[in-house]
């Protein structure tokens, strides 16, 4: 279950973050002590999937808005910039600066 180490979790995603932190802790413990903890890790990974589904189904309109900018940023960064006309490039540059600015 690959996770981006730099990922920022929103408030409503806190249960997912806690489960992922538990998984990482078990993986480190298994690596240090050479104990097979694959079964508990697998169960926690399944709980992450279930929790993510539950949270996604119960999102409010505001939580959906909060979750949106990350997907927009990924879309903009996947555009091949060499092929963009100057006007589009200017628009994307402005939008990216707005999204990155704290």
C-alpha positions as CSV (number, residue, x, y, z in Angstrom):
1,X,0.0,0.0,0.0
2,X,2.2,2.8,-1.3
3,X,1.8,6.2,0.4
4,X,3.2,9.6,-0.4
5,X,5.3,10.6,2.6
6,X,4.7,14.3,1.9
7,X,0.9,13.9,1.8
8,X,-1.1,16.3,4.0
9,X,-4.2,14.9,5.5
10,X,-7.4,16.9,6.0
11,X,-9.2,16.9,9.4
12,X,-11.8,14.4,8.2
13,X,-9.0,12.1,7.1
14,X,-7.5,11.8,10.6
15,X,-8.7,8.2,11.1
16,X,-6.9,7.2,7.9
17,X,-3.7,8.9,8.9
18,X,-3.7,7.2,12.3
19,X,-4.1,3.8,10.6
20,X,-1.4,4.5,8.1
21,X,0.9,5.6,11.0
22,X,0.1,2.4,12.8
23,X,1.0,0.4,9.6
24,X,4.3,2.3,9.3
25,X,5.1,1.6,13.0
26,X,4.4,-2.1,12.5
27,X,6.6,-2.3,9.4
28,X,9.5,-0.6,11.3
29,X,9.0,-2.9,14.2
30,X,8.9,-6.0,12.0
31,X,12.1,-4.8,10.2
32,X,14.0,-4.2,13.4
33,X,12.9,-7.3,15.3
34,X,12.7,-9.6,12.3
35,X,9.2,-10.7,13.3
36,X,6.6,-11.5,10.7
37,X,3.8,-9.0,11.2
38,X,2.4,-9.3,7.8
39,X,-1.0,-10.4,9.0
40,X,-1.7,-7.5,11.3
41,X,-0.4,-5.1,8.6
42,X,-2.7,-6.7,6.1
43,X,-5.7,-6.2,8.5
44,X,-4.8,-2.6,9.0
45,X,-4.5,-2.0,5.3
46,X,-8.0,-3.5,4.8
47,X,-9.3,-1.1,7.6
48,X,-7.7,1.8,5.7
49,X,-9.6,0.9,2.6
50,X,-12.9,0.4,4.5
51,X,-12.4,3.7,6.4
52,X,-11.6,5.6,3.2
53,X,-14.8,4.3,1.6
54,X,-16.9,5.2,4.7
55,X,-15.4,8.7,4.8
56,X,-15.8,9.3,1.1
57,X,-19.4,8.3,1.2
58,X,-20.2,10.7,4.0
59,X,-18.3,13.8,2.9
60,X,-20.2,17.1,3.1
61,X,-20.1,19.6,0.3
62,X,-17.5,21.6,2.1
63,X,-15.2,18.6,2.6
64,X,-15.5,17.8,-1.1
65,X,-14.3,21.3,-1.9
66,X,-11.4,21.0,0.6
67,X,-10.4,17.8,-1.1
68,X,-10.5,19.2,-4.6
69,X,-7.3,21.3,-5.0
70,X,-5.0,18.3,-4.8
71,X,-6.7,16.7,-7.8
72,X,-6.6,20.0,-9.7
73,X,-2.9,20.4,-9.1
74,X,-2.2,16.9,-10.3
75,X,-4.1,17.7,-13.5
76,X,-2.1,20.9,-14.2
77,X,1.2,19.3,-13.6
78,X,0.5,16.4,-16.1
79,X,-0.1,18.8,-19.0
80,X,2.9,18.8,-21.4
81,X,3.9,22.4,-21.1
82,X,6.0,22.5,-24.3
83,X,2.8,22.1,-26.3
84,X,0.8,24.9,-24.6
85,X,0.2,28.1,-26.4
86,X,1.5,31.2,-24.7
87,X,-1.9,32.3,-23.4
88,X,-2.6,28.9,-21.9
89,X,0.9,28.9,-20.3
90,X,0.2,32.2,-18.7
91,X,-3.1,31.0,-17.4
92,X,-1.6,27.8,-15.9
93,X,1.3,29.8,-14.4
94,X,-1.1,32.1,-12.7
95,X,-3.3,29.2,-11.4
96,X,-0.3,27.3,-10.1
97,X,1.0,30.3,-8.2
98,X,-2.4,30.8,-6.6
99,X,-2.5,27.1,-5.6
100,X,1.0,27.0,-4.2
101,X,0.9,30.3,-2.3
102,X,0.1,29.7,1.4
